[in-house]
Each structure stands twice: as C-alpha cells, then as structure tokens.
C-alpha cells in the first residue's frame, strides 16, 4: 500500500470515529478555520452584468421545457457547427441543473425551433416554456456591459410563472465559446476566467446564471453562488467530465430546494478555487483565490495574488523542505447532508493528481460543511522534499463522509473524493 493510501485509510477511520461523537485531533496542527466572509469591493475589475427582470414573485407550477430559437443565431453569424455546439452546451447545462436533487425544479426537455424569436413578445404557451434566443441588437434591451438578460411572464391571478425569455447577443455581436476549458487550447478548467485565452466569452456558465433567473432566483450579494456576477474572474468549473463541469453552486441548490421542495437525496462535494466579494450593487463578484506561497501572515482573502504575506520570504513560491506553504480553496457541498471533509496537499510535476504524487509533510485538518453550503478554507502545510529547480503544481485532494441520518453517524457508503490544482506553481529549492 502506498504512503498516500495508508494515510487516507487512517484519515477515514478517524473521520468515522469523529462522526460518531468522538473528538478528532488534528495531527498536523493546520488551522481549519471558519469560512472567510467577503468584504469590500474590487476596484479596476470590470463587472460583467447579467440582467434579469425585477421582483422575486413567482415559481413554476410544473417543470418547464427549454425551446432554443436558432434562426436569429444563424442569421447573426452562426453556422451549422456553432449551432450544434450551442445546443450541446445548453443540453449539458440543463442536465446538470436536473441533477440538483431533492427538488422538483427541473427542465423536462430542451429542443430547437426555427420559429422567430422576439424578446418579451410572449407566446402564451399551453405548456410551461423557457424560450432562449439571440439578437444582433442586444443593446436595445440590456445595458452596455450585459452578457445575457432574462424576463419572466407571470400569471396575473396567482403570480406563478407562465413563461420565461432568455436573450443573448449573437455571434456578430459577441464572440462566444460554447465548448469548455477542458478541450480549448490555452485554457485550463482551474485557471480560466470569464473569457477564454482568445477573448471569447464562455457561454455555459452564463447560460446557467440566466437559467437560474428563469426559475425565479435573484442576484445575491452575501453568498457564493452562480447568482453572483462573474466579474472578470468568472464562475468556477468543477473537476468533472466536461459535460458535467458547470453546475449550480450549493447556495443556488439550497434556494431551489427551498422554493421547489421534493423528497430525495444527493451526496457530492467538489473542490473549487473561486470565492465571492460583496459589491455595491445587487450581486457579489466572483473572484479568484490566491496562489500558494510562503509568508508569516495571510494575505487579503479577496486578492488573487499570493496567499502568504509578511516575513523574509513573503509571497515566495520557491519552497524548501520544512517550509510552511499557505493555501486557500473552496469546498462545495452539494449534498442533502452535512459532510465531514479531510484534506491533503500534493506536489505534482503536472496538473493531474495521481496517488504517486509527493504528499505534503503534514496531515491537513478536517472540517464540517452543512448541507448545500460552501466553505472557504485556508490551510498551512509543511513542504516535503522536492527536486531543486523543478516546478510543482500544488493539488488539493479531499475525502468526505456524510452524516446521512443527521445524528452524527457516518455512513461508509457516502465516501466521496475530489481534487483540484491551485493556481500557479511552486518551485523546489
């Protein structure tokens, strides 16, 4: 058994004991810390606006379908290839929306239509429908820095949703990337922004934001959610198959489960490397987390620079055995249960975790995350022996157990794991 496997067996055993009521010690002494709240405002960073109709009244009486009107898309710079990519992107996002679990909020189907689309010209559908369209005159209905807009038609008697329209600029007006950073040259899922490396706007995260609007969700300024603004840093991509990498964040999941309640369960966690910063508008900005580094103090949690500041080696990414590296990451708990999470850091010469990667010198602490919540963690790890002059990715790996009966008893069938490279690299000395 490898060192990594042996260590994780011990971790899981300790977690099982802790979940049943015993105190779990932290052998490495690394602080787990509570979630770090956001504050202030990023200056000098353009915010990408995502507009929606005002008001929070209304929800769907029954699940709607999505109809994508593609004629204006084809007339506005699209072709058969980009049309296919766009429809695939929408289908993938819809599929992940439908995986939220424990909610009746879902999309029954998605289909394309050659019928003309005019934003806010209501169709009066006999079945609940979300219409999606494109236009070359987007500025006529949205602000100059908007990327998408949603409007909701409500039943005048009971205020329930009757129809929704989502509108995007067409390809003549906006260069879109309908693919993912998993297959786009020059981009990586853990270090991409709102735009790809060729300045094309990622479509999938923005479509999910508007789809959530179409289910009645409003912008939020006080939690980590797809209902934030993507700002310049953009929404996170989970370390999943490219078809599953864009999904609602736990705060969105929590809202959907509250407004569209239904029995059911889900057990899933993910490591992410963005967070949020409240702004002076109605929505917080998504921001990149800092890069692993040395330092005697923690840097600003809203700065994408170095995690460590102060001291003779502040911000240094040249690390020697025995040094203390500071890192931040986000744990997203999509589950219907509280989870206990154990983390570790690995040093890898590529950006993929493998069990043979070099393990950090100290065992990271465990922490609990409530159902459908995200936690921002900051942790310190001792650097192992590394090869001098070689660049290493710092990869966070987590293993979680769920409190499946909500009384502190862990279920070994609920074990989940995930990993993600943090931004930047360190170099051995």
C-alpha positions as CSV (number, residue, x, y, z in Angstrom):
1,X,0.0,0.0,0.0
2,X,1.4,3.4,-0.9
3,X,2.1,6.1,1.7
4,X,-0.9,8.1,0.3
5,X,-3.3,5.2,0.6
6,X,-2.1,4.3,4.1
7,X,-2.6,7.8,5.2
8,X,-6.1,8.1,3.8
9,X,-7.2,4.8,5.4
10,X,-6.2,6.3,8.7
11,X,-8.0,9.5,7.9
12,X,-11.2,7.8,7.0
13,X,-11.0,5.6,10.2
14,X,-10.6,8.8,12.3
15,X,-13.4,10.5,10.5
16,X,-15.7,7.6,11.1
17,X,-14.9,7.8,14.8
18,X,-15.3,11.6,14.9
19,X,-18.7,11.5,13.1
20,X,-20.0,9.1,15.9
21,X,-19.2,11.7,18.6
22,X,-15.5,11.3,19.5
23,X,-13.1,14.3,19.3
24,X,-10.9,14.2,16.2
25,X,-7.4,15.6,16.9
26,X,-5.6,17.5,14.2
27,X,-2.2,15.7,13.9
28,X,-0.7,18.4,11.6
29,X,-1.9,21.3,13.6
30,X,-3.1,23.1,10.5
31,X,-5.9,25.5,11.2
32,X,-9.2,24.6,9.5
33,X,-10.8,27.9,10.3
34,X,-14.3,29.0,9.6
35,X,-15.5,30.2,6.2
36,X,-13.9,33.5,5.5
37,X,-16.6,36.2,4.8
38,X,-16.2,38.6,1.9
39,X,-16.0,42.3,2.3
40,X,-15.2,45.4,0.3
41,X,-15.2,45.9,-3.4
42,X,-12.7,45.0,-6.2
43,X,-11.6,48.2,-8.0
44,X,-10.4,48.3,-11.5
45,X,-12.1,45.0,-12.4
46,X,-14.8,45.2,-15.0
47,X,-18.1,43.6,-13.9
48,X,-19.9,41.6,-16.4
49,X,-23.6,42.4,-15.9
50,X,-26.2,39.6,-16.1
51,X,-29.6,41.3,-16.1
52,X,-32.9,39.9,-15.0
53,X,-36.5,41.1,-14.5
54,X,-37.0,42.8,-11.2
55,X,-39.1,41.2,-8.5
56,X,-39.0,37.8,-6.8
57,X,-42.6,36.8,-7.2
58,X,-43.5,33.5,-8.8
59,X,-42.4,30.0,-9.5
60,X,-43.3,27.3,-12.0
61,X,-46.4,25.2,-11.1
62,X,-44.9,22.4,-13.2
63,X,-41.5,21.9,-14.8
64,X,-40.9,23.9,-18.0
65,X,-39.2,22.8,-21.2
66,X,-36.5,24.9,-22.9
67,X,-37.0,25.9,-26.5
68,X,-34.0,27.4,-28.3
69,X,-34.8,29.6,-31.3
70,X,-31.9,29.2,-33.7
71,X,-32.9,31.2,-36.7
72,X,-31.6,34.6,-35.4
73,X,-28.5,32.7,-34.2
74,X,-27.8,31.5,-37.7
75,X,-28.6,34.9,-39.2
76,X,-26.3,36.5,-36.7
77,X,-23.0,34.8,-37.6
78,X,-23.8,31.3,-36.6
79,X,-23.3,28.2,-38.8
80,X,-24.1,24.5,-38.5
81,X,-21.1,23.8,-36.4
82,X,-21.5,26.6,-33.8
83,X,-25.3,25.9,-33.8
84,X,-24.5,22.3,-32.8
85,X,-22.0,23.5,-30.2
86,X,-24.5,25.9,-28.7
87,X,-27.3,23.3,-28.5
88,X,-24.9,20.8,-26.9
89,X,-23.8,23.4,-24.3
90,X,-27.4,24.1,-23.4
91,X,-28.2,20.4,-23.1
92,X,-25.2,19.8,-20.8
93,X,-26.1,22.7,-18.5
94,X,-29.7,21.6,-18.4
95,X,-28.6,18.0,-17.5
96,X,-26.6,19.4,-14.5
97,X,-29.4,21.6,-13.4
98,X,-31.6,18.5,-13.3
99,X,-29.0,16.8,-11.1
100,X,-29.6,19.2,-8.2
101,X,-31.5,16.6,-6.2
102,X,-34.2,16.9,-3.6
103,X,-36.1,19.5,-5.6
104,X,-38.9,19.5,-8.2
105,X,-37.1,22.2,-10.1
106,X,-36.1,20.7,-13.4
107,X,-36.3,21.1,-17.1
108,X,-38.5,18.5,-18.9
109,X,-36.7,18.7,-22.2
110,X,-34.7,21.0,-24.5
111,X,-35.4,21.4,-28.2
112,X,-34.6,23.8,-31.0
113,X,-37.1,25.8,-33.1
114,X,-36.9,27.6,-36.4
115,X,-39.8,29.9,-35.2
116,X,-38.7,33.6,-34.9
117,X,-37.9,34.9,-31.5
118,X,-38.7,38.3,-30.2
119,X,-37.7,39.1,-26.6
120,X,-40.8,39.8,-24.4
121,X,-43.3,39.1,-27.2
122,X,-45.0,36.4,-25.1
123,X,-46.1,33.2,-26.9
124,X,-48.8,32.2,-24.4
125,X,-47.6,28.6,-24.5
126,X,-50.1,25.9,-23.4
127,X,-47.2,24.2,-21.5
128,X,-44.6,25.9,-19.3
129,X,-41.7,27.0,-21.6
130,X,-38.4,28.9,-21.3
131,X,-37.6,30.4,-24.7
132,X,-34.0,31.1,-25.5
133,X,-33.0,33.4,-28.3
134,X,-30.2,35.5,-29.8
135,X,-30.1,39.0,-31.3
136,X,-27.8,41.4,-33.1
137,X,-29.5,44.3,-31.3
138,X,-28.8,43.3,-27.7
139,X,-28.1,46.8,-26.6
140,X,-31.7,47.7,-27.3
141,X,-32.8,45.6,-24.3
142,X,-29.8,45.4,-22.0
143,X,-27.0,47.6,-20.6
144,X,-23.8,48.0,-22.5
145,X,-21.8,45.6,-20.3
146,X,-24.5,42.9,-20.1
147,X,-24.0,39.4,-21.4
148,X,-27.5,38.0,-21.0
149,X,-31.0,39.1,-20.0
150,X,-34.0,37.2,-18.7
151,X,-37.6,38.3,-18.3
152,X,-40.4,36.4,-16.7
153,X,-44.1,36.4,-17.6
154,X,-46.3,35.8,-14.5
155,X,-49.9,34.7,-14.2
156,X,-51.8,37.7,-13.1
157,X,-54.1,35.8,-10.8
158,X,-51.7,33.6,-8.8
159,X,-48.3,35.2,-9.6
160,X,-46.9,31.9,-10.8
161,X,-44.5,31.8,-13.7
162,X,-46.2,31.3,-17.1
163,X,-43.3,31.8,-19.5
164,X,-39.7,33.0,-19.5
165,X,-37.5,34.5,-22.1
166,X,-33.6,34.4,-22.1
167,X,-31.8,36.6,-24.6
168,X,-28.1,36.6,-25.6
169,X,-26.2,38.7,-28.2
170,X,-25.5,36.7,-31.4
171,X,-22.0,35.8,-32.7
172,X,-21.9,39.0,-34.8
173,X,-22.2,41.0,-31.6
174,X,-20.3,38.7,-29.2
175,X,-17.6,36.1,-29.7
176,X,-18.8,33.1,-27.8
177,X,-17.0,29.9,-26.8
178,X,-19.6,27.1,-26.5
179,X,-17.0,24.5,-25.6
180,X,-15.1,24.1,-22.3
181,X,-11.6,24.8,-21.0
182,X,-11.1,21.0,-21.0
183,X,-10.9,21.0,-24.8
184,X,-9.9,24.6,-25.6
185,X,-6.2,25.2,-26.3
186,X,-4.5,27.6,-23.9
187,X,-7.1,27.2,-21.2
188,X,-7.4,25.1,-18.0
189,X,-10.5,24.4,-16.0
190,X,-8.9,25.6,-12.8
191,X,-7.4,28.8,-14.1
192,X,-9.7,30.2,-16.7
193,X,-11.7,33.5,-16.4
194,X,-14.9,34.8,-17.8
195,X,-13.3,34.9,-21.2
196,X,-11.1,32.2,-22.7
197,X,-7.5,32.8,-23.7
198,X,-8.7,34.1,-27.1
199,X,-11.1,36.6,-25.6
200,X,-14.2,34.6,-26.4
201,X,-16.9,34.6,-23.7
202,X,-17.6,31.2,-22.1
203,X,-21.3,30.5,-22.8
204,X,-22.1,27.7,-20.4
205,X,-21.7,29.5,-17.1
206,X,-23.6,32.5,-18.3
207,X,-26.5,30.3,-19.6
208,X,-26.7,28.6,-16.2
209,X,-26.9,32.0,-14.5
210,X,-29.8,33.0,-16.8
211,X,-31.5,29.6,-16.4
212,X,-31.5,30.1,-12.6
213,X,-33.1,33.5,-13.2
214,X,-35.8,31.7,-15.2
215,X,-36.6,29.7,-12.1
216,X,-37.1,32.8,-10.1
217,X,-33.7,33.1,-8.4
218,X,-32.4,36.7,-7.8
219,X,-28.9,38.0,-7.6
220,X,-27.2,37.6,-4.3
221,X,-24.6,39.8,-2.6
222,X,-23.9,37.8,0.5
223,X,-23.1,34.3,-0.5
224,X,-21.1,32.2,-3.0
225,X,-23.4,31.4,-5.9
226,X,-24.0,31.4,-9.6
227,X,-26.3,34.3,-8.8
228,X,-23.2,36.5,-8.2
229,X,-21.7,38.4,-11.1
230,X,-18.9,36.6,-12.9
231,X,-16.9,39.8,-13.0
232,X,-13.6,39.4,-14.7
233,X,-12.6,36.1,-12.9
234,X,-15.6,34.2,-13.9
235,X,-17.6,31.3,-12.4
236,X,-15.9,28.1,-11.4
237,X,-15.6,24.9,-13.4
238,X,-15.8,21.7,-11.4
239,X,-13.3,18.9,-11.9
240,X,-15.7,16.6,-13.7
241,X,-16.2,15.4,-17.2
242,X,-16.6,18.4,-19.5
243,X,-20.3,17.6,-19.8
244,X,-20.7,18.0,-16.0
245,X,-18.3,20.8,-15.1
246,X,-20.9,23.7,-15.0
247,X,-23.5,23.1,-12.3
248,X,-25.4,25.2,-9.7
249,X,-23.4,26.1,-6.6
250,X,-24.6,25.0,-3.2
251,X,-26.3,28.3,-2.4
252,X,-28.3,28.0,-5.7
253,X,-29.0,24.4,-4.8
254,X,-30.3,25.5,-1.4
255,X,-32.6,28.1,-2.9
256,X,-34.0,25.6,-5.4
257,X,-34.7,23.0,-2.7
258,X,-36.4,25.6,-0.6
259,X,-38.6,27.1,-3.3
260,X,-39.3,23.8,-5.1
261,X,-39.2,21.2,-2.3
262,X,-39.3,17.5,-3.1
263,X,-38.1,14.4,-1.3
264,X,-34.8,13.0,-2.4
265,X,-31.1,12.9,-1.6
266,X,-27.7,13.6,-3.1
267,X,-24.2,13.1,-1.9
268,X,-21.5,15.1,-3.7
269,X,-18.7,17.5,-2.9
270,X,-16.2,19.4,-5.1
271,X,-13.0,21.4,-4.6
272,X,-13.2,24.8,-6.3
273,X,-10.8,27.8,-6.4
274,X,-13.0,30.9,-6.6
275,X,-15.0,32.7,-4.0
276,X,-17.1,35.9,-3.8
277,X,-16.7,39.5,-2.8
278,X,-19.7,41.7,-2.0
279,X,-20.1,44.7,-4.1
280,X,-22.0,48.0,-4.0
281,X,-24.6,46.6,-6.5
282,X,-27.2,43.8,-6.1
283,X,-24.7,41.0,-6.7
284,X,-21.3,40.0,-5.4
285,X,-18.4,39.5,-7.7
286,X,-16.8,36.1,-8.3
287,X,-13.1,36.3,-7.6
288,X,-10.0,34.0,-8.0
289,X,-8.4,32.7,-4.8
290,X,-4.8,33.3,-4.1
291,X,-1.8,31.3,-5.2
292,X,0.1,29.0,-2.8
293,X,3.2,30.8,-1.3
294,X,5.3,31.4,1.8
295,X,4.7,34.2,4.3
296,X,4.1,34.6,8.0
297,X,0.6,36.1,7.7
298,X,-2.4,35.5,5.4
299,X,-2.9,37.9,2.5
300,X,-6.2,39.6,1.6
301,X,-8.8,36.8,1.0
302,X,-10.1,38.8,-1.9
303,X,-6.7,39.1,-3.7
304,X,-5.7,36.6,-6.4
305,X,-2.0,37.2,-5.6
306,X,0.0,35.3,-3.0
307,X,-1.7,33.6,-0.1
308,X,1.2,34.4,2.2
309,X,2.5,37.9,3.1
310,X,5.0,39.4,5.6
311,X,8.2,37.8,6.7
312,X,11.5,37.5,4.8
313,X,10.0,35.0,2.3
314,X,6.6,36.7,1.8
315,X,4.9,35.7,-1.4
316,X,7.8,33.4,-2.4
317,X,6.9,30.4,-4.5
318,X,10.4,28.9,-4.1
319,X,10.0,26.4,-1.3
320,X,12.3,24.2,0.6
321,X,11.6,21.1,2.7
322,X,10.1,22.1,6.1
323,X,8.8,25.5,4.9
324,X,5.1,26.3,5.6
325,X,3.0,26.9,2.5
326,X,-0.2,28.8,2.8
327,X,-3.2,27.8,0.6
328,X,-6.8,28.7,0.1
329,X,-9.6,26.7,-1.5
330,X,-13.4,26.3,-1.5
331,X,-15.3,23.2,-0.6
332,X,-18.7,23.0,-2.2
333,X,-21.1,20.5,-0.6
334,X,-24.0,19.8,-3.0
335,X,-25.3,17.1,-0.7
336,X,-28.5,16.9,1.2
337,X,-26.4,16.0,4.3
338,X,-23.7,17.6,6.4
339,X,-20.3,16.3,5.4
340,X,-17.0,15.9,7.3
341,X,-14.1,16.7,5.0
342,X,-10.5,15.7,5.3
343,X,-7.9,17.4,3.0
344,X,-4.3,16.9,1.9
345,X,-1.9,18.7,-0.4
346,X,0.1,17.0,-3.1
347,X,3.0,18.3,-5.1
348,X,2.9,17.2,-8.8
349,X,5.0,17.9,-11.8
350,X,1.8,18.1,-13.9
351,X,-1.7,19.4,-13.2
352,X,-3.3,16.0,-12.6
353,X,-3.5,14.2,-9.2
354,X,-2.1,10.7,-9.0
355,X,-1.5,8.6,-5.9
356,X,2.2,8.6,-6.6
357,X,2.5,12.4,-6.3
358,X,4.5,13.8,-3.5
359,X,2.5,14.2,-0.3
360,X,2.7,17.2,1.9
361,X,4.6,16.8,5.1
362,X,1.7,17.4,7.5
363,X,-1.8,16.0,7.6
364,X,-4.4,18.6,6.9
365,X,-7.3,19.1,9.3
366,X,-10.9,18.0,9.0
367,X,-13.9,20.3,9.0
368,X,-17.6,20.1,8.6
369,X,-19.7,21.7,5.9
370,X,-23.5,21.9,6.2
371,X,-25.8,20.5,3.5
372,X,-25.9,22.7,0.4
373,X,-23.3,25.1,1.7
374,X,-19.8,26.2,0.6
375,X,-16.8,26.9,2.9
376,X,-13.7,28.9,2.1
377,X,-10.8,27.2,3.8
378,X,-7.3,28.5,4.5
379,X,-4.7,25.9,5.5
380,X,-1.0,25.7,6.1
381,X,1.1,22.7,5.0
382,X,4.7,21.6,5.6
383,X,6.7,21.3,2.3
384,X,8.1,17.8,1.7
385,X,11.5,17.2,0.0
386,X,11.2,18.5,-3.6
387,X,13.7,18.5,-6.5
388,X,15.5,21.8,-6.8
389,X,14.6,23.9,-9.7
390,X,11.6,21.8,-10.7
391,X,8.1,23.5,-10.8
392,X,5.3,21.7,-9.0
393,X,1.6,22.1,-9.0
394,X,0.0,22.2,-5.6
395,X,-3.1,20.0,-5.7
396,X,-5.7,19.9,-3.0
397,X,-7.4,16.5,-2.6
398,X,-10.4,16.0,-0.3
399,X,-12.3,13.0,1.0
400,X,-15.7,13.4,2.6
401,X,-18.2,11.4,4.7
402,X,-21.8,12.3,5.0
403,X,-23.9,12.5,8.2
404,X,-26.7,10.6,6.5
405,X,-29.1,10.3,9.4
406,X,-28.3,13.8,10.7
407,X,-27.4,12.5,14.2
408,X,-23.6,12.3,13.8
409,X,-23.4,8.8,12.5
410,X,-21.2,8.4,9.4
411,X,-22.1,6.1,6.5
412,X,-19.1,4.5,4.8
413,X,-21.1,4.3,1.5
414,X,-21.2,8.1,1.4
415,X,-17.4,8.5,0.9
416,X,-16.7,11.0,-1.9
417,X,-13.4,12.5,-3.1
418,X,-12.3,15.2,-5.4
419,X,-9.1,17.2,-6.2
420,X,-8.1,20.4,-8.0
421,X,-4.8,22.1,-8.8
422,X,-4.4,25.5,-7.2
423,X,-3.4,28.4,-9.4
424,X,0.3,29.0,-10.2
425,X,3.1,26.7,-9.3
426,X,5.9,26.5,-6.6
427,X,9.5,25.6,-7.3
428,X,11.7,23.2,-5.2
429,X,14.9,24.6,-3.8
